[in-house]
Amino acid sequence: MSFKQESCVDHAIRLCGGNASALARLAGCSPQAPAYWKRTGVIPANRVPDLAKKLKTSRAKLNPIFARD
């Protein structure tokens, strides 16, 4: 059996109770932004440090460029 790995954006949305609009409010951006992030697969690096603190998760789980930290 194969499991699909959760994307960075899906992880953040799940931490917001499954609500992309809640993620947008938390990030201080438009409600359309999480849909765009979902298409690209990552949250923009400039938003990651603040969101990681607010969501109490690691930066690497929100954007893979932080995996080497």
C-alpha positions in Angstrom: 0.0 0.0 0.0 1.3 3.4 -0.9 0.5 6.6 0.9 0.8 10.1 -0.7 3.0 12.4 1.4 1.2 15.5 2.7 2.3 18.7 0.9 3.7 21.6 2.8 0.6 23.6 2.1 -1.8 20.7 3.1 0.1 20.4 6.4 -0.4 24.1 7.1 -4.1 23.9 6.2 -4.6 20.8 8.4 -3.0 22.8 11.3 -5.6 25.5 10.7 -8.4 23.0 11.1 -8.6 22.2 7.4 -9.6 25.7 6.5 -7.5 27.5 3.8 -9.2 30.8 4.7 -8.0 30.5 8.2 -4.5 30.0 6.9 -4.8 33.1 4.8 -5.9 35.1 7.7 -3.1 33.8 9.9 -0.6 34.6 7.1 -2.1 38.1 6.5 -2.7 37.5 2.8 -5.6 37.2 0.4 -7.9 34.1 0.6 -6.8 33.2 -2.9 -3.1 32.9 -1.8 -3.4 29.4 -0.2 -5.0 28.1 -3.4 -2.0 29.4 -5.3 0.4 27.9 -2.8 -1.3 24.6 -3.2 -0.8 24.7 -6.9 2.9 25.5 -6.5 3.3 23.1 -3.6 5.1 25.4 -1.2 4.4 28.4 1.0 6.6 31.4 0.0 9.8 31.5 2.0 9.2 35.0 3.3 6.0 33.9 5.0 7.4 30.7 6.5 9.2 31.9 9.7 6.1 33.8 11.0 3.7 31.0 10.1 5.9 28.3 11.7 5.7 30.2 15.0 2.0 30.7 14.8 1.3 27.1 13.8 3.9 25.7 16.2 5.5 23.6 13.5 9.0 23.5 11.9 9.9 25.7 9.0 11.0 22.7 7.0 7.5 21.3 7.1 6.2 24.5 5.5 8.9 24.9 2.8 11.6 22.4 1.9 14.3 25.1 1.5 14.4 25.2 5.3 15.2 21.5 5.6 18.9 22.2 5.8 18.5 24.5 8.9 
